[in-house]
């Protein structure tokens, strides 16, 4: 089920990047283009679904393994073996090998090279916020979310270690309140410019991570997630209605809109928290269970980490070299949608293929080393959930 949720999150992000600006339906030439772009533009919320899943899985791992020998070093070693090989492998290609192989006079490449320290240090979110996205060229802005995840991995184990479960729930609630206050303070100081800061800086993006963390605590309490199962559809429905109303009032769910940053992010977190509860308590025979357990969505989720890293630069490279979706595909009633969809389809297949090869040929060599750093039971412990097994992260 969790691989299915990862797949859904990755699809939302992919649609957003493939159809929205900078190389999608911009400008929107027809009403159809405008409608499709408005839907795709909201795909940024897929990152928040990833955050909810990370908060849930990481907190669950920490709670399930706390007190075991070498608890802390094992956690960091296992996380490093999962995320570092591909991440730093891509950076090595971009910043070490590529400059020695290609003489590239593109100014954007020079900017990327000059700012590489932010990438090596997992602080791309800070670079993005401070440079208004101009410091992360060549479709590397999406690394901001990986930076937030890594910062979360560094700090959150300390909090879990220091708190008992009931106290941890209070800490989670206070953290969410502090995050909201952080965003509100920034936006009130300068609504036009600080919404970006509030969106990309880690203190402002804790709603979804903490929602997942809270559900991990609830899942390990007596009764587990089934205790809140009844409320999940009601919460998700209310959030969908509220977000739809917000989108209508604001002309879309734009992530740099101050109102969306303040009011929209908590609603998105609650929506995906409710969806996670519904997924983990769903039967494989109902509609949601069948969809999330489908083989195609599960495979998309299994390779989602590689797809996430690869897909955005790949889209940019395809557009830069060919621009076939603008010039090589016939317009349909003036609409650019056929060409954009063709670009998305080719990039989707290529991203999936490259990520699958990377996983089986490269990443698995490092994942196999995780056996030296404690068991994998934290990710597959079904007893606290009372539902389906949690897939590996």
C-alpha positions in Angstrom: 0.0 0.0 0.0 2.8 2.4 0.9 4.5 1.8 -2.4 1.2 2.7 -4.0 1.1 6.0 -2.1 4.7 6.7 -3.1 3.7 6.1 -6.7 0.7 8.5 -6.4 3.0 11.2 -4.9 5.5 10.8 -7.7 2.8 11.0 -10.4 1.5 14.2 -8.9 5.0 15.7 -8.9 5.7 14.4 -12.4 2.5 15.9 -13.8 3.3 19.2 -12.2 6.8 19.4 -13.7 5.9 18.1 -17.1 2.8 20.2 -17.8 3.3 23.3 -15.7 5.9 26.0 -16.5 8.8 26.3 -17.5 8.3 24.1 -20.5 4.7 22.9 -20.3 1.5 24.7 -21.2 3.0 28.2 -20.7 1.4 30.3 -22.0 -1.9 28.5 -22.1 -3.1 29.0 -25.7 -6.6 27.6 -25.3 -9.1 27.0 -22.6 -8.3 23.4 -22.6 -4.6 24.2 -22.0 -5.5 26.6 -19.2 -7.7 24.0 -17.5 -5.1 21.2 -17.7 -2.4 23.5 -16.6 -4.5 24.7 -13.6 -5.0 21.0 -12.5 -1.3 20.1 -13.1 -0.1 23.2 -11.3 -1.4 21.8 -8.0 0.7 18.7 -8.4 3.3 20.3 -6.0 1.3 18.8 -3.2 2.7 15.4 -4.1 5.9 16.4 -2.2 3.8 16.8 0.9 2.5 13.2 0.5 6.2 12.2 0.4 6.7 14.2 3.6 3.8 12.5 5.3 5.2 9.1 4.4 8.7 10.0 5.6 7.4 11.3 8.9 5.4 8.1 9.4 8.1 5.6 8.4 11.1 7.4 10.0 9.3 7.9 13.3 8.1 4.3 13.2 11.6 3.0 12.6 12.9 5.1 15.5 10.2 4.0 17.9 10.5 0.3 16.9 14.3 0.2 17.2 14.8 2.5 20.2 16.8 0.8 22.9 18.4 -1.7 20.6 22.2 -2.0 20.5 23.7 0.8 18.4 20.3 2.2 17.8 21.5 5.7 16.6 24.4 4.7 14.4 22.4 1.9 12.8 19.6 4.4 11.9 22.0 6.8 10.3 23.9 4.1 8.5 20.7 2.6 7.0 19.4 6.0 6.0 22.8 6.8 4.4 22.8 3.5 2.4 19.4 4.3 1.1 19.7 7.9 0.1 23.4 8.8 -0.4 24.5 6.5 -3.2 22.1 7.8 -5.8 22.1 11.4 -4.6 25.9 11.8 -4.4 26.3 9.6 -7.5 24.3 12.1 -9.5 26.2 15.0 -8.0 29.5 13.4 -8.9 28.4 13.0 -12.5 27.1 16.6 -12.6 30.0 18.4 -10.8 33.0 16.1 -11.2 32.7 14.0 -14.4 30.6 16.2 -16.7 32.9 19.3 -16.5 35.8 17.0 -17.5 33.9 15.5 -20.4 32.0 18.5 -21.9 33.0 22.1 -22.5 29.8 23.8 -21.7 29.6 27.6 -22.0 26.0 27.8 -20.9 25.7 30.5 -18.1 23.2 28.3 -16.2 25.8 25.6 -16.0 28.3 28.1 -14.6 25.8 29.1 -12.0 25.2 25.5 -11.1 28.9 24.8 -10.7 29.4 27.9 -8.5 26.5 26.8 -6.2 27.4 23.2 -5.9 28.3 23.5 -2.2 24.7 23.8 -1.4 23.9 20.5 -3.1 26.7 18.6 -1.4 25.6 19.9 1.9 21.8 19.2 1.5 20.9 22.9 1.8 19.3 23.4 -1.7 16.1 24.5 0.0 17.9 27.4 1.6 19.6 28.3 -1.7 16.2 28.2 -3.5 14.6 30.4 -1.0 17.4 33.0 -0.9 17.9 33.2 -4.7 14.2 33.0 -5.7 15.0 29.9 -7.6 17.6 31.5 -9.7 20.5 29.7 -8.0 19.2 26.2 -8.9 19.3 26.2 -12.7 19.0 23.3 -15.2 15.9 21.9 -13.5 17.6 21.1 -10.1 15.2 23.1 -8.0 13.4 19.9 -6.9 16.4 19.0 -4.8 15.0 21.3 -2.2 12.7 18.6 -0.8 15.5 16.1 -0.5 17.4 18.7 1.6 14.4 19.1 3.9 14.2 15.3 4.3 17.9 15.0 5.2 17.6 17.9 7.7 14.6 16.1 9.3 16.7 12.8 9.5 19.4 14.7 11.4 17.2 16.4 14.0 14.2 14.2 14.5 16.0 11.2 16.1 17.1 13.5 19.0 13.4 14.4 19.6 12.2 10.8 19.5 15.0 9.7 21.8 14.2 12.4 24.4 10.4 11.9 24.5 8.1 9.1 25.6 5.2 8.5 23.1 2.7 10.6 24.9 5.2 13.5 25.3 6.2 13.0 21.7 2.6 13.7 20.6 2.7 17.0 22.5 6.1 17.8 20.9 4.6 17.1 17.5 1.7 19.4 18.2 3.9 22.2 19.4 6.2 21.8 16.4 3.3 22.1 14.0 2.1 25.2 15.8 5.6 26.7 15.7 5.8 26.0 12.0 2.6 27.8 11.4 3.8 30.7 13.5 7.0 30.8 11.5 5.2 31.0 8.2 2.7 33.5 9.5 5.5 35.8 10.8 7.4 35.7 7.6 4.4 36.4 5.5 3.1 39.2 7.7 6.6 40.9 7.4 6.6 40.8 3.6 3.7 39.0 1.9 5.1 39.6 -1.6 8.5 38.1 -1.0 8.5 36.0 2.1 5.9 33.4 0.9 8.7 31.7 -1.0 10.9 31.7 2.2 8.1 30.2 4.2 7.5 27.5 1.6 11.1 26.3 1.1 12.6 26.7 4.6 12.4 23.6 6.8 10.7 25.3 9.8 7.8 26.2 7.5 7.4 22.7 6.0 6.9 20.6 9.2 3.1 20.2 8.9 3.2 17.0 6.7 6.3 15.5 8.4 4.7 16.0 11.8 1.4 14.6 10.6 3.1 11.4 9.5 5.1 11.3 12.8 1.9 11.6 14.8 0.3 8.8 12.9 3.3 6.6 13.6 2.8 7.2 17.3 -0.9 6.5 17.1 -0.3 3.3 15.1 1.8 2.0 18.0 -0.7 2.9 20.7 -3.3 0.4 21.9 -5.9 0.0 19.2 -3.5 1.3 16.5 -4.7 3.2 13.4 -8.2 1.5 13.4 -9.1 3.8 16.3 -9.0 6.8 13.9 -10.1 4.9 10.8 -13.7 6.1 11.0 -12.7 9.8 10.9 -10.3 9.5 8.0 -12.8 9.7 5.2 -14.5 12.7 6.9 -11.3 14.5 7.3 -10.2 13.9 3.8 -13.5 15.0 2.4 -13.5 18.2 4.4 -9.9 18.9 3.3 -10.8 18.4 -0.3 -13.7 20.8 0.0 -11.6 23.4 1.8 -8.7 23.2 -0.7 -11.1 23.4 -3.6 -12.7 26.5 -2.1 -9.3 28.0 -1.5 -8.2 27.3 -5.1 -11.4 28.9 -6.4 -11.0 32.0 -4.2 -7.3 32.4 -5.0 -7.4 31.4 -8.7 -5.5 28.2 -8.1 -3.3 26.5 -5.5 -0.1 28.4 -6.2 2.6 27.4 -3.8 4.0 31.0 -3.6 0.6 32.4 -2.7 0.8 33.7 0.9 -2.7 32.5 1.7 -2.0 29.0 0.4 1.3 28.9 2.3 -0.5 29.8 5.6 -3.8 28.0 5.2 -3.2 25.5 2.4 -0.2 23.6 3.8 -2.0 22.3 7.0 -5.0 21.2 4.9 -2.7 19.3 2.5 -1.0 17.6 5.5 -4.3 16.6 7.0 -5.6 15.4 3.6 -2.6 13.1 3.1 -2.6 12.0 6.7 -6.2 10.9 6.3 -5.3 9.2 3.0 -2.5 7.3 4.8 -4.8 6.0 7.5 -7.3 5.0 4.8 -4.6 3.2 2.8 -3.2 1.3 5.8 -6.6 0.2 7.0 -8.1 -0.5 3.6 -9.0 -3.9 2.4 -7.4 -5.0 -0.9 -10.9 -5.6 -2.2 -12.2 -2.1 -1.9 -11.6 0.6 -4.6 -8.8 2.4 -2.8 -7.1 -0.8 -1.8 -7.2 -2.2 -5.3 -5.8 1.0 -6.7 -3.0 1.4 -4.3 -2.0 -2.3 -4.5 -1.9 -2.3 -8.3 1.3 -3.6 -9.7 2.0 -0.6 -12.0 1.5 2.0 -9.2 3.5 -0.1 -6.8 6.5 -0.3 -9.2 6.3 3.4 -9.9 6.5 3.9 -6.1 9.3 1.4 -5.6 11.5 3.3 -8.0 10.1 6.7 -7.0 13.3 8.0 -5.4 15.3 7.5 -8.6 12.5 8.8 -10.7 12.2 11.9 -8.5 15.9 12.7 -8.9 16.1 12.0 -12.6 12.9 13.1 -14.1 13.1 16.9 -13.9 16.7 17.3 -15.3 15.6 14.8 -18.0 12.6 16.8 -19.0 14.8 19.9 -19.3 17.4 18.1 -21.3 14.8 16.7 -23.7 13.3 20.2 -24.2 16.7 21.8 -24.6 17.9 19.4 -27.2 14.8 18.9 -29.3 11.9 21.2 -28.4 10.0 18.6 -30.3 6.8 19.2 -28.3 6.6 22.8 -29.5 7.7 22.4 -33.1 7.5 18.8 -34.1 4.0 18.0 -33.0 0.9 19.4 -34.7 -1.3 21.7 -32.6 -4.8 20.6 -31.9 -7.1 23.6 -32.4 -4.2 25.8 -31.3 -3.5 23.7 -28.2 0.0 22.7 -27.3 -1.4 19.8 -25.2 -0.5 17.0 -27.7 3.1 18.0 -27.8 3.3 18.4 -24.0 1.7 15.0 -23.4 4.1 13.4 -25.9 7.1 15.0 -24.0 5.6 13.8 -20.7 5.1 10.2 -22.0 8.6 9.9 -23.4 10.1 11.4 -20.2 8.0 9.2 -18.0 9.0 6.0 -19.7 12.7 7.0 -19.8 12.7 8.1 -16.1 11.2 4.8 -15.1 13.6 2.8 -17.1 16.7 4.7 -15.9 15.5 4.5 -12.3 14.8 0.8 -12.5 18.3 0.1 -13.9 19.9 2.4 -11.2 18.0 0.5 -8.5 18.9 -3.0 -9.5 22.4 -2.4 -10.9 23.7 0.3 -8.5 21.5 1.1 -5.5 20.8 -2.5 -4.4 24.6 -3.1 -3.9 24.4 -0.5 -1.1 21.0 -1.6 0.2 22.3 -5.1 0.7 24.8 -3.7 3.2 21.9 -2.6 5.5 21.8 -6.1 6.9 25.0 -5.2 8.9 23.2 -2.4 10.6 20.3 -4.0 12.3 17.1 -5.8 11.1 14.5 -4.5 8.8 11.6 -5.3 11.2 10.7 -1.6 11.9 9.4 -1.2 8.3 7.6 -4.5 8.3 6.1 -4.6 11.7 2.4 -5.1 11.1 1.3 -5.5 14.8 1.1 -1.8 15.7 -0.7 -1.0 12.5 -3.2 -3.9 12.6 -3.2 -3.7 8.8 -1.1 -4.4 5.8 2.7 -4.5 6.0 4.6 -1.2 5.5 6.8 -1.3 2.5 10.5 -0.6 2.8 11.7 3.0 2.5 
